[in-house]
Amino acid sequence: MDSLVQLAADPTAWAALATLVVMEVVLGIDNLIFISIITNKLPAEQQSRARRIGIGLALILRLALLGTVAYIVHLTQPVFEIFGKGLSWRDMILIAGGLFLLWKATKEIHHSLDPDPEEKAGGGGASLGFAAAIGQILILDLVFSIDSIITAVGMTEHVPIMVIAVVAAVTVMLLAADPLSRFIAANPTVVMLALGFLIMIGMTLIAEGFGAHVPKGYIYTAMAFSAGVEVLNILGRRARQAKRKAA
């Protein structure tokens, strides 16, 4: 208890907490985009529940990993070499997660451009089972959770700060999940943009797995710029639609 009081009285700890919360929220955006795209393929009555389960799993995984911080740190130690490059368990998890993202995003883009004739004829929006959706979300939750916790460990040594930052970030994800999913569903072009983001994130995970560090600032600046252009396109379309209706 005394250590917690001392920590609360330390301005440096508060600065670390604020920085870490922002970092965790930004890292959670990737996870949330994937969850939104996957759950939007479920029947309408299952979507919200799947999002809550997916985000709940993300919180459980992050808190479970925080309980094994000492072990998580050792995940960065090389376990074998390939072509002279040492790969750790973290590297292999990032590479596998990146490949999964590339596969999933490419598959979704192909489906958007050339939908299955039978599904199109049936008129059903659901093309994914509930268990399959949760399984895919769980895989990416694991990848993003490990990346998130390793980032947290690198920024502070205080576990309580990490726990508060993780809970705050997942709470923001929970609040933003339904509005983001509705926005993506109402604007089909945003789906393609989000899938493009997932491809970029997948490539980044693979690059980092092989030791090529890609500054996150570059990635999120590109995403923010692309999102800004898409917002302008959406506003332009709405203005034209309103003008046609008024005429």
C-alpha positions in Angstrom: 0.0 0.0 0.0 2.8 2.4 0.9 4.4 1.8 -2.5 1.2 2.7 -4.3 0.9 5.9 -2.2 4.5 6.8 -3.1 3.8 6.0 -6.8 0.6 8.2 -6.8 2.7 11.1 -5.4 5.3 10.8 -8.1 4.8 13.2 -11.0 7.0 11.1 -13.2 4.6 8.2 -12.7 1.6 10.3 -13.8 3.5 11.4 -16.9 4.3 7.8 -17.7 0.7 6.8 -17.1 -0.6 9.5 -19.5 1.9 8.6 -22.2 1.3 4.9 -21.9 -2.5 5.4 -22.0 -2.2 7.3 -25.3 0.2 4.7 -26.7 -2.1 1.8 -25.7 -5.2 3.5 -27.2 -3.3 4.1 -30.5 -2.1 0.5 -30.6 -5.7 -0.6 -29.8 -7.0 1.1 -33.0 -5.5 -1.7 -35.1 -7.2 -4.3 -33.0 -10.5 -2.4 -33.1 -10.5 -2.0 -36.9 -10.0 -5.8 -37.3 -12.8 -6.6 -34.8 -15.2 -4.2 -36.6 -14.6 -5.6 -40.0 -15.0 -9.2 -38.8 -18.1 -8.7 -36.7 -19.8 -6.7 -39.4 -20.0 -10.0 -41.4 -22.1 -11.6 -38.7 -25.9 -11.4 -38.4 -27.0 -8.1 -37.0 -28.2 -9.6 -33.7 -24.8 -11.2 -33.1 -22.5 -8.3 -34.0 -22.6 -6.3 -30.7 -22.1 -9.5 -28.6 -19.2 -10.6 -30.7 -17.5 -7.2 -30.4 -17.9 -7.3 -26.6 -16.5 -10.8 -26.5 -13.6 -9.8 -28.7 -12.7 -6.8 -26.7 -13.2 -8.7 -23.5 -10.7 -11.3 -24.7 -8.3 -8.6 -25.5 -8.5 -7.3 -21.9 -8.1 -10.8 -20.4 -5.1 -11.5 -22.6 -3.4 -8.2 -21.7 -4.0 -8.6 -18.0 -2.9 -12.3 -18.1 0.3 -11.3 -19.9 0.9 -8.5 -17.4 0.9 -11.2 -14.7 3.8 -12.8 -16.5 5.9 -9.7 -17.2 9.2 -11.3 -16.3 8.5 -14.1 -18.8 7.2 -11.7 -21.5 10.5 -9.8 -21.4 12.4 -13.1 -22.2 10.2 -13.5 -25.4 12.6 -11.0 -27.0 15.6 -13.3 -26.6 16.6 -15.1 -29.9 15.7 -18.8 -29.9 17.2 -19.7 -33.3 18.7 -18.2 -36.3 17.6 -18.1 -40.0 19.9 -16.7 -42.7 22.0 -15.2 -39.9 19.1 -13.4 -38.3 18.2 -14.4 -34.7 14.4 -14.8 -34.2 12.7 -14.7 -30.8 9.3 -15.9 -29.9 8.0 -12.4 -30.1 9.4 -12.1 -33.6 7.8 -15.3 -34.7 4.4 -14.3 -33.2 4.6 -10.9 -35.0 5.5 -12.6 -38.3 2.7 -15.1 -38.0 0.2 -12.3 -37.0 1.4 -10.2 -39.9 0.9 -13.0 -42.4 -2.5 -13.7 -41.0 -3.5 -10.1 -41.4 -2.2 -10.1 -45.0 -4.2 -13.2 -45.8 -7.4 -12.0 -44.1 -7.3 -8.5 -45.6 -6.5 -9.8 -49.1 -9.3 -12.3 -48.8 -11.7 -9.6 -47.7 -10.7 -7.3 -50.6 -11.2 -10.1 -53.1 -14.6 -10.8 -51.6 -15.5 -7.1 -51.9 -14.5 -7.0 -55.5 -15.9 -10.4 -56.5 -18.6 -11.5 -54.0 -19.7 -15.1 -54.0 -22.6 -15.4 -56.4 -24.7 -17.7 -54.1 -24.3 -15.3 -51.2 -25.1 -12.4 -53.3 -28.2 -14.1 -54.6 -29.3 -15.1 -51.1 -29.1 -11.5 -50.0 -27.6 -12.4 -46.7 -25.0 -10.1 -45.2 -23.6 -12.8 -42.9 -20.9 -14.9 -44.4 -19.1 -16.0 -41.2 -20.0 -18.2 -38.3 -20.0 -16.8 -34.8 -17.3 -19.2 -33.5 -15.1 -18.6 -36.6 -15.3 -14.8 -36.0 -14.4 -15.2 -32.3 -11.5 -17.5 -33.3 -10.1 -15.0 -35.8 -10.5 -12.2 -33.3 -8.7 -14.2 -30.6 -5.7 -14.8 -32.9 -5.2 -11.1 -33.6 -6.0 -10.2 -29.9 -3.0 -12.4 -29.0 -0.7 -10.7 -31.4 -1.7 -7.2 -30.5 -1.7 -8.0 -26.8 1.9 -9.2 -26.8 2.9 -6.1 -28.8 1.0 -3.9 -26.4 2.5 -5.4 -23.3 6.0 -5.3 -24.6 5.5 -1.7 -25.4 4.2 -1.1 -21.9 7.2 -2.9 -20.3 9.6 -0.8 -22.4 8.0 2.5 -21.1 7.6 1.8 -17.4 8.7 -0.7 -14.7 5.6 -0.2 -12.6 3.0 -2.9 -13.1 0.1 -0.8 -11.6 0.7 1.9 -14.2 0.6 -0.8 -16.9 -2.7 -2.3 -15.6 -4.4 1.2 -15.4 -3.2 2.0 -19.0 -4.4 -1.3 -20.4 -7.8 -1.1 -18.7 -8.2 2.6 -19.9 -7.3 1.6 -23.5 -9.6 -1.3 -23.6 -12.4 0.8 -22.1 -12.0 3.3 -25.0 -12.1 0.4 -27.4 -15.3 -0.9 -25.9 -16.9 2.6 -26.1 -15.8 3.1 -29.7 -16.5 -0.4 -31.0 -20.2 0.0 -31.9 -20.0 3.6 -33.4 -16.9 2.6 -35.5 -18.6 -0.6 -36.7 -21.8 1.3 -37.7 -19.7 3.9 -39.5 -17.8 1.3 -41.4 -21.1 -0.5 -42.3 -22.7 2.7 -43.5 -19.7 3.8 -45.7 -18.6 0.8 -47.8 -15.6 2.7 -49.2 -14.3 2.9 -45.6 -14.1 -0.9 -45.5 -11.6 -0.9 -48.4 -9.6 1.8 -46.7 -9.6 -0.1 -43.4 -8.5 -3.3 -45.3 -5.7 -1.3 -46.8 -4.7 -0.3 -43.2 -4.7 -3.9 -42.2 -2.4 -4.8 -45.1 0.0 -2.0 -44.1 -0.1 -3.1 -40.4 0.5 -6.7 -41.5 3.6 -5.7 -43.5 4.8 -3.7 -40.5 4.4 -6.6 -38.2 6.4 -8.9 -40.5 9.1 -6.3 -41.0 9.4 -5.8 -37.2 9.5 -9.6 -36.8 12.5 -9.7 -39.0 14.2 -6.8 -37.1 13.4 -3.9 -39.4 12.0 -1.3 -37.1 9.3 0.9 -38.6 8.5 4.0 -36.6 4.9 3.9 -35.5 4.6 7.7 -36.1 5.0 7.2 -39.9 2.3 4.4 -39.9 -0.3 6.4 -38.0 0.4 9.6 -39.9 -0.2 7.8 -43.2 -3.4 6.3 -41.7 -4.6 9.7 -40.4 -3.9 11.4 -43.7 -5.8 8.6 -45.7 -8.7 8.8 -43.2 -8.8 12.6 -43.6 -9.1 12.3 -47.4 -11.8 9.7 -47.0 -13.8 11.9 -44.6 -13.6 14.7 -47.3 -14.9 12.2 -49.9 -17.8 11.2 -47.6 -18.7 14.8 -46.9 -18.6 15.5 -50.7 -20.9 12.6 -51.5 -23.4 13.6 -48.8 -23.4 17.2 -50.1 -24.1 16.0 -53.6 -26.8 13.7 -52.4 -28.4 16.5 -50.4 -28.2 18.8 -53.4 -29.9 16.2 -55.7 -32.7 15.7 -53.1 -33.3 19.4 -52.8 -33.5 19.7 -56.6 
